[in-house]
Structures are given as structure tokens and as C-alpha cells.
Amino acid sequence: MDQVVKLIQERTGIDAGQARTAADTVVDFLKDRLPAPIAGQIDSVISGSGGEGTGSPMDKVGGMFGGSG
């Protein structure tokens, strides 16, 4: 999650507390709206401890939204 917070800070210029709140809000939103099997993997992907293949957690999250991953 720290990588996500840092990325939000870099791209928006907001402080760490605001960036963490933004990240938590998005993660909670996704967990509430995605199918259970996917929602259950979000914490693993964000923390970097789960998922298949190679690539950073941010690459995997980007891939979920049509990024180059």
C-alpha cells in the first residue's frame, strides 16, 4: 500500500495522510463492488504478497484497469 500512497503523492502533490485516505477509499470502493473472488485478492495484490507471474503490485493493479501492466 505504501507504493500506492507514494504514487498518489507524486502524481497529485497531496500529503501522505491525504494520499493514504485516497488509497484506502479506492481500495474499499473496489472491494465493495468487485466479485468476491477478485475483491478477496486486492489486499494481496496491493501488499505485493499475492498474484501470479512477475511484475510489481502497481503493474498488476494497472493491468486491472487496462494499463500496460
PyMOL commands that set and color helices and strands:
alter all, ss='L'
color gray80, all
select helices_A, chain A and resi 2-12+16-33+36-39+42-47+57-64
alter helices_A, ss='H'
color red, helices_A
deselect
rebuild
show_as cartoon
